[in-house]
Amino acid sequence: MEVLYNLPALYLLAINIATFSAFGADKRRARRESWRIPEKTLFLLSLLGGSAGALLGMRIFHHKTRKWYFRFGIPLLLILQGAALCCFAAFAAGLFAPTTA
């Protein structure tokens, strides 16, 4: 049963590592003028929960920082996902339990 409580955290860790790695790999491929990872894929990984990894990858690799939709879209996704995570944590903690009158 304890593993079930850790699944969301493990998922978020894995998707953020994958997204960070994808940004790094795409930057490396851009320098080598090799096959690139499509922007749709990078955004999809971010949308699936990897926005923190995407933002970190953008900062560390200096990748996709000129594109306005990455510069503003990824931080916006991070804010929305953070709010959703807070709501999920509050629900899991029982803060949204029905009250009896």
C-alpha positions, 0 to 999 in steps of 0.5 A: 500500500505504501508504494501507491502513495509514492507512485505520483512522486515517482511518476513526476520524478521520471517524467521530469528527468525524461523531459530534462534529458530530451531538452539536453539531447535536442540541444546536442543534436542542434549543435551537431546539425543532426535529427532533432526532437520535434517541438511538439514532443518537448511540449507534450513531455512538459504537458504530461508533468515535466514542466519543471524538467523543461524549465531547468533544461531550458536554463541549463542548456540555453535551449528554446529560450528565444521561442516565445511559446516556450519562454512563456508557455513552460513557466505557465504550465509549471504554475498550473501543474503546481496548483494542481499538485497542491489541490491533489495533496490537499485532497489526499490529506483530507482537507476537502472532506465533506462537512456534516451540519 
